[in-house]
Amino acid sequence: MLALAHSVLATWPENVTWTGVLAIQSQFCKDYFPKSTPAGDTIMQDLLGCWMGAATHTLLRERFLVNSTAFTQNGAVPGEPVKKDENSRRGNWGNQIEFVLTSVGYAVGLGNVWRFPYLCYRNGGGAFMLPYFIMLVFCGIPLFFLELSFGQFASLGCLGVWKISPMFKGVGYGMMVVSTYIGIYYNVVICIAFYYFFMSMTNLLPWTYCNNPWNTPDCSGVVGKDGMLNTSLANATSLATEVVNRTKRTSPSEEYWKYYVLNISDDIGNFGEVHLPILGCLAISWIVVFLCLFRGVKSSGKVVYFTATFPYVVLTILFIRGITLDGAINGIKYYLTPQWEKVLDAKVWGDAASQIFYSLGCAWGGLITMASYNKFHNNCFRDSIIISITNCATSVYAGFVIFSILGFMAHHLNVPVSEVADHGPGLAFVAYPEALTLLPISPLWSLLFFFMLILLGLGTQFCLLETLVTAIVDEIGTDWIIRHKTIITLGVAIAGFLLGIPLTTQAGIYWLLLMDNYAASFSLVIISCIMCVCVMYVYGHRKYFKDVEMMLGFPPPLFFKICWRFISPIIIAFILVSHSDSQSQAHSLYNDYIYPGWSLAIGFAMALSSVICIPIYAIYKVARSPGATFRERLKNACRSDANWGPALKEHRTGRYAPMTSEDAAEGCPHQPHHPGKQRLDQHTQQPQPQRI
């Protein structure tokens, strides 16, 4: 009944009079109280008093208007809690499932499909699982939990959370730079998947045969012109002939990729022309991302019900089809057969650690941003375990899907699985599409595969864009920019599209791989290591453990305390050292093309651009901080901001509670958290800075 009354109140004109109040009340009573009863008379009197007060006090009327909106939107009745955002100014997820699905979509990306299976078979098959899951337990899950708790506690994005220690705000800017680079080239990969998806809408896949204008004399397909398997490739009579054939042969899918889709140039500096179909798909990709994010987490939280779950449906369909093919078991054996001697190789452990680190999306800023929209007391510890395990299980599952099809292809070509196995774009747009041509109704399987790639890419891209938008909105923080967040989202999307245009040229693939190799390489490792050091040692591990306990209701488990302080930083340093030499050599090649020195210098500059933000901002902050000596300035720059802590007043309890005049007068032992202010010593009346 109150909901009905409030809905009537919401329709009042601004200049309502006493007569109008009586008329509305009279009509309402006739409709809902046709007969006079003691209970009905009491309710009518209460309503009349409330309505009269609302008519004369604008603020009261506005309060009723808000309440009526909440009632009507949520269908609430008296005694039932009203569903609304805990942080009304910033917004929250509609429910916790939306956050979990969004985080799963963010963590589970293209790398789970095209990188993990390759690393697994290259590093000892099933034996690789041992270091992989050890790194998950000691590095992946602890870092994931650290970033989720960090963002959720402060309800701020990757820039705002550094109120914890303002001197380290450069880490947040570094995260933004990394997310910008990744967001630019990641959407180009998605747009190529869109292109292949559209090209699969045909009776015959265009990369099936070698009779196309773009094919070269070296092209030799696995399917003959009559639709049967090319027996000259499948039944080589001798090892020498087989080796020669494999050396000279280029597949139709490879030539379609290089000479038609990319129309690749001979040098990274030779941009050539923009490939208009790819440019159009890039526009479509950015439009889709914007439409899914135009209302922030309110809209993206609904989209992820599909984008985060349907890839598993497609993976399952492809898995069931794959394991029923001839030779599939050989591919799966190649994927899982353990080579235990490789467990002793340090490089295998380095690959396992780096795959866990990059796959979970640590140090990109996305985890902090997504968690910042949680309610304050959400159990992010539980979420971190669920999301991390789901991500790694998806990688293992995707390996079965990939290698069952590759085993089938190797069986028909009569070659080892290693000859058809690939990773990265080579797997997604060359090896796997060629294997699909061998299947009955190949366009259907091609549509499903590339649709899955699109959804996997979009799940990550949503969070990358939201990370940038949230950082900008939180940093400016005015009411206008919060109300017009959609304009910021549109501006970032347009900028991303324009910056991605060079990647659609004939030299675009060179630049895309350069950005992929350098933009998110050692810089992420450095950023994550500095974040651990700042939170655990500069801010203080005891204070942070108490913050987590205040938020969750229980302290972090002892295992996570040890990992945060010691084990995870050591593993991060190990990743940096073990990959410094091997990555510099691997990044200088693309197939047979050797990157010139000037392009590698640009790549290194991209990697350095995110890391250099940290010392530059630290120097700026120390220089602007008060203090007579460098030591004083350094302490003030590291000290937490006065506004650090929970975003809402009802959550600022204990040492975050505002200091009252009574507390100051009595000099009570309880000291609230005011790191930006100096407290006076009772005896000397001299300023006494708070310890870091």
N, C-alpha and C positions, 0 to 999 in steps of 0.2 A: 504493500500500500504506500509506503514511503517512496518507493521507486516511482510509482505512478504520480504521486504528488510532486515529486521533484521534476519529473518530465513535464508536467503542467507549468511549473515555475520557470523552466528553461525557455518557454515560449513567450514569456512576458515581454512587452515592449519596454524600451528604456525609460519612457516617461509615464509608467503606470501610476494611477491615482488610487486613492482609497476606494473610490467607487468601483474601479476596475478590480481591486483585490476582492471586494465583497461579491462582485459578479462572478469572478472565477471560482471563489470558494463556494458560492451557492450552487453553481452548475456541477462542480465536482461532487458536492454532497448529494445532489439529486441522483447523480449517476451511480455512486458507490454506496450510499447510505439511504436507500429509499424509505427505510423504517427507522424510527428513532429508538436507540438502545443506549443504556448507560455507557458501555464501552465505546460505541460509535460517537456519542456526544463528547466523550473525553478526547478522542482522537481529533474530532473536528475543532475543538477548542485549541488543542496544541498546534494544529496546522494553521489555524487563523492567526495565532500569535507569531508563529515563524514567518508567515507570509507578510504580515504587516511590518515586521522588522526588516524583512528583505526589501519591501517596497520603499522604505525610508533610508536604508543604508546600502549604498551601492556595493561596498566591499562584501557585505553579507550576502547580497544577491549573487555576486560573482562566485562566492564560495558554494552556494547552493547549485549554481550552474555547473561548476566543476563536479560536484557530487552527483548531480543528475546525469551528467555525461558518463561518469564511471558506472552508475547503476545501469543505464540503458545499454552501454557497450558490453558489459559483462553479464547482463542478465541476473544481477544480484537481487536477493530478497533480504528482508530484515533477518539478521542473525547469520547471514552468509558472508564470508570475507570477500572483499572486492579485489579482483585481480588488476593490479596496476604496477607500473614501473617503480622499483624501489628508488632509483635515481631519476626523478621525473625530468630533470634538466638535460641529462645526457642520454637517458634511455637504457634499457636492459634487454636481454634476450627474452623472447616470448615465453620460453620454457627452457629447461636445461638440456633437453634433447637437441634443440637447435644449436646450442653451443657445441655439444659433443659432435654432432654431424658436421658442423662447419669446420671444427678442428681436424676431424678425420679427413674431410675433403682437402684441407690445407696441407696436411702432412702426407697424405696418399696422393702422389702426383705421377708425372710421367717417369720419374726416376725409378719408381717401384716396378715399372713394366720394362723399361729398356736399359736399366743399369744394373739392378741387383742380380738378375739371372746371369748376366755376363760375368759379373764379379764372382759369382758362386762357382761357375764351371771353371773359370780361370784360376781360382785360388783353392782348388782341391775338392770341389763338389760338396758332398755332405760334410766333409771335414771343416769347411768354411763356416758351417752353422755354429760350431763351438765358439770360436772367437766372436762371431756376430752376436750371439745371444749374451755372451759375457759382457761385451761392450754395451749392449742394450741395458743390462742390469746396472752396471757401474757408472755409465756415462749418460746414456740416452734418457732413461726415465728420471734420474735426478735432475738433469738440466731442464727437462720438460716441466717438471714440478716446480723448479725454481722460477722459471719464467711465468708460468701460470699464476703462482702465488704472488709474484712481484706485481703483475698487472692488476690482479683482482684486489689486492689490498689497497692500492692507491686509486683504483678506478680511473686510470689515466693511460694514454698511449705511450709509445716508445720514447717520446720526448718528455712528457710530463712526469713520468715516474722518477726522473733523475733529480727531483727535489730531495731524494734520499741523500744525495751528495752532489750538489750543483757543479762541482768541478768536473765531474764525469759525464756531463750532459753531451759531450762530444760523442760518446758511445751511442746515444740515441740518434744523433745526426748521421753517424756511420751506418746505423741500421736503415735509416731512410735512404741513404745513397745506395746501399745494397739492394733494397727493395725496388728502387727506381730502375736500376740496371736490369734486374731479373724481370720486373714487370714489362719492360720494353721488349726484350727478346722472347720471353715466355709466350706472349700473346702472338708473336709471329709464328711460333711453333704450332700454336692452336689454330691459327688461320690456315696453315698448310694442311693440318688435319681436316679442317673444314673443306678445303679444296679437294682433297682425296675423297672425302665423304660425298661431295657433289658429283665428282667424276665416277663414283661407284654406282650412281643411279642410271645404270645402263644394262643391256643384256649381256655385254661382253666387256670385261675390264680392259681399259686401253693399254695396259702394260702386259697383256697376255702374249702377244706375238711380236715378231721383229719386222713386220711389213709396214711400218709407219714411216712418215717422212723424216722423223728425227733419229731413226735407227742407223747404226753404222754397220759396215760389213762384218765386224767382230761379234755382232749380236747373235746369240744362239739361245732360243727359248727352251724351256723344259716341256712345253706343250707344242706338238706339231700342228701343221695347218689343218689337219683333219680332226683336231681336238684330242688326239691320243698323245701319250707320252712320247717325247722325242727319244727314240731308241738309241740313237747315236751317242747320247749322253748317258743314258741309263745303263747300257751294256757295253762298257769299254772293254776291249779285248785284251788289253795288256796294261800294266801299270804305267809304262812310259807314255802310251797314247793317252791314258787317263790324265796324267799330269800335264801333258801338253794341252789337252782340251780345256782343263780347268784354268790353265795359265792364260790362254788366249780368250776364253769365253767371257763375254759381258752379258749379263742378263737383260731381258727387256725391261724389267722393273728398275734396274740401275740406270739404264739409258733414258727411261721415262723420267726418272728423278733428276738426272744431271742435265739432260739436253732439252727437256720439254718443260718440266715444272720450274726448275731453277734457271735453265738456259745459262749455265754457269760460265763465268768469264775465266780468263787464264791467270788473273792476278787480283789480289785483294784491293789494289789501287785502281783497277779498271771497273768502275761501277756499271757502265753500260746503261741499259734502259731499265725502267721500272716495269716489272711484270704486272700488267693491269689486273688479270684475274686474281693474283695473290693479293694485290692492293685492295681489291674489292672485298676479298675474304677477311682481310685485316680490319676493314671498316665494320664488317658484320660482327667480327669477334669483339671489338670494342663496344659496339652498340649493345650486344648481348650482356656484356659485363656491366655497362652503365645501367641498363634497365633492371638488372638484378640487384643493383646497389643504390638506386636513386633514393630509397628511403633508409639507407644504412642497414643496420642489422635487422631492422623490422622486415625488410623485403628479402635480404639475402638469407635470413633465417628460415624463410618459407621455401625458398628455391632449393636449399640444400637437402630437403626431404627427397628430392629427385636426383640432384646432381651427385650426392654423396652415396646414394644407395644403388642406383641403377647400374653403375659400373660393375658391381658385384654380380648383378644378374647377367650382364654380358660376359663377364669372366667365367661364370658357371656354364653358360651356354657354350662358349668356346672350349672350355675344359672338357665337357661331356663329348663334344664333337671331336676334339683332338685325341682323346685317349682311345677312341674307337677306330683310329686310322692305322694303317699298316706302318710299322716302323716307329710308332709313337713311343713304345716302351724303350727303344734304343735311345731316343732323345732324353727321356726322363732318367734313364740310367746314367747317361753322360752328365746330366745336371746334378745328380745326387751321389754318384759313386765317390766315396771318400778316398782321398789321398792323404793319409795321416801324416806323411813326412812333411807336408807343407805347413802343418800347424806350427812347426818350429821356425818357420820363416817370418821374420819381423814384418816384412812387407804385407803379408796376409793379414796380420793383426792391424796394420795401418789402414788397409783397405776396409776392414770390418769397422773400425772406429770411425773412419771418414764417412762410410755409407750410413751408419747410424746417425751421425752428426748432421749430415746434409739432408737425409731423408726426413728427419723429424722437423726440419725447418728451424732449428735453434739459431739464435742471433740474427734472424731476419727482421724481428720486430713484430711479426704477425701473431705469435703466441701471446705476447704481452698485450697487444691490441685486442685480440678476441677475448681474453680473460678479463679485460677492463670493463666489459659490458655484463659480466656476471653480477649476481647479487653478492653482497659482502660475505655472507656466511655460507656460500656454496662450497661443497666439498671438492675442491680442485685437486686434492690428493688422489681421490678415487678417479677423477676424470683423467689425470695424467697417466695413470696406469692403464686405463681402458684404451685411451687413444694411442699410446705408444705400442702396446701389444697388438692392437688392431692394425697399425701401420706395418709392423714387421711381419705379421701373419699374412697380410696382403702381398707383401713382396715375395714371400715363399710360395704362396698360392699362384701368383702371376708367373713364377718360374715354371710351374707345371704346364700352364696354358701355353707359354712361349715354346718350351722345348718339346712338347708333344707334337706341335705343328712342324717345328724344325726337324725333329726326328723323322717325321713322315716325308718331308722334302728330301732329306739326306738318303732315305731308303730308296726313293724313286730315282735319284741321281746316281745312286751307287757310290757315294762319297762319304767320308767321315762327317760326323755332326759338326766338328770344328770348322769344316770348310764352309758351312752355311750359317754358323752362329755369328752374331754381330751384336753391337750395342749402340745406344744413342739413335740418332736419325737413321743410321744405316740399318738398324733393326726395324724401326717403325715404318720407314718409307721405302725400303729396298728388300730386305730378306723376308720379312713377314708377308708383305703384299705378294711377293712371288710365290710363296708357299700357298697363299689363298687361291691362286689361279689353278691349283691342282685339285681343288675341292669341287664337288658338284654344287651348282647354284652359287658359284664364287662371288657374284655381286652382293648376295645377301650377307655372307660372312664378312665381306669387306666393309659393308655399311655398318655392321655391328662393331667391328674392330675400331674403325675410325670414330664412330660415335662414342665409344668408350674412351678413346684418347681425348676427344673434345671435352667430355665431362670431367675426366681426371685433371685436365689442364685448367678448366674453368674453376674448379674447386680451389685450386691454389691461387689463381689470378684474382678471385674475389677478395681473398685475404690480403694479397699484396696491395691492391688498390685501396682497400679499407684502412690498411696500415698508414698509407700516405695521407689519406683524407683525415683520419682521426688525429694524426700528429699535428697537422695544420690547424684543425679546429680547436684542439686542446691548447695549442700554443697561443693562439690569438685569444680565444676564450670569450669573445664578446657575445652578447645576446643575438646580435644581428647575424653573425656567422654561424651560430648554432641553429638559428631558424632557417638559414639559407644554405644548409650543408649540401643540399642537392646541387647548388651552383658550383661549389668547390669540387664535388665529385665529377661533374660534367667537365670542368676545366682541366682536372687531372687526366680524365679519359681522352680529351682532345689533344693534350700535350703528349700523352703516351702514343697516340696514333701518329702524330706528326713525327715524333722521334723514331718511330718504327719504320717509316717509309724507306730510309736507306737500306734496311734489311730486306726489302722486297726487290732490290735491284739484282743485276746479274752477279755482283760480288757479295750479295747479302749473306749467303751461307758462310763465307769466310768470317765476316764480322759477327754473325750470330754465334759461331763456335768460339770465336775469340772472347766474346762477352761471357759465354757459358763457362769457359775455362778460367777466366781471370776475375770476373766481377764478383763471383761468389766462391773464391778459393781460400787462400790463407787469411784473407781479411776477416772472414767469418770466425775462424779459429781464434784470431787475436781479439776480436770483439767479445766473444764468449768468455775467453779467459779473463779479460779485464773486468767484465761484469761480475764474475765470481769473486775476484779479488776485492772489488769495490764493496759488494754486499756483505761478504764474510769478514773482511779485515778492516776496511775503512769505516763503513757504517757500524759493523760489529756483529759477529755471529749470534751473540746472546740476545741482542736487541731484536734481530730479525727472527730468531726462533720464538721470542715472545710475541712478535707481531703475528706470526703464523698461528700461534696458539690462540691469540685473541680472535683471529678471523675464523678459524676452523673449530675451535673448542677443544683442540688437543694439540700438543706440540708435534713437530715433525719427528718421525721415527728416528732412532739412533743411527740406523744405517744411512739415512739421507743426510743427517748432520755430518757424518764422517765423509760421505761422498762430496758434499758441497765444499767442505773445508780442505780436503786433501786429494781424494782419489780422482774426482772429475777434472780439477785443474791439471793434474799430472797427465791424465789421458789426453787432454786437449793439447798440452805441450808436446806429447808424443806424436799426435797427428801432425802438428806443424813441422816437426823435425823429420819425420819419416817420409813426408810427401814433398819436401822442399826441392829435392834434386830430381825425383822421378817425374814430378808434374812439369817442371821447366822443360824437360826433354820431350814429354808427350805433347805438350801444348804447342810445340813448334811445327807440328805436322798436321796436315789434313789429307788423308789418303797418300798420294804421292807428292802433294804440293807442300813445299817448305815455306813457312811464313818468313817474310823478310824481317830484318832486324828492327826497322822502324815501326812495323805493326806490333811486334812483341813489346816494344817500348810503350806503345799506346795501351796494350793490354795490361802491362805492369802498372801504368799510371792509373788505369781504372781501378785496379785492386788497391793501389795506394791511396786513392782519393777518398775511400771510405775510412781507412785507418788514420789518415792524416787529420781527420776531423777531431780526433781525440786529443792529441797534444795541442793543437791550435786553440781549441776551446778552453782547455785547461790553463794555458798561458793567459788567455784573455780573462778568464774568471779570477785567477790569482791576482792579475794586475788591477782588476776592478774591485777587489775585496778590501774591506777596511783593515788597517793594521799598520803599526809603525815599522815592523820588521818583516822580512820575507816569511819567517816562521809563523808569525801571527796571520799574515795574509793567507798562507797555505792552510792553516787550521780553519779559518773562517770560510775559505772556499770549499773545504771538505765537509764542513758542518751541515747537517740537514737543514733544509728550509723550514721556516716557521709553519708553512702550510703542509708539510709532509705528513702523511698519515691517511686514515680513512676519509673519504670524500664527504660523507654525510655526518652531521652533528650527532645523530643518535648513536653512531658507531665510534665516536671519538671519546672513549672512556679511558680510565686509568691515567697513564702518563700523557695521553693525548687530550685529556679533558681540559677545557679552558680554565685558566686561573681566575678565581674569584677574588674580590676585594677582601673577603674574610680570610682566605688562605694567605694572602700577602701580609695582612695585619698580624695574624697569629703566628706566621712563620712555621707552619705545620711541616712535618718531615716529608710529606708526600709532595713530590716535585713533578708537576705536569710537564709534558713534552713541549718545550718552547726553545728549540735549538737556535732560532734566529735572534733570541733576545738574551741579554746578559742579566744574571740575577745578582742581587747585592748580598754580600756577606753581612750577617747580622751584627758582627762585632766591629769590623773595620769599615763597613759601608763603602767598600771599594768594589768596582766591577770585577766579577770572577767568572771567566768564561767557562762554559760547560765543556766537559771532556768529549772528545770525538768518540 
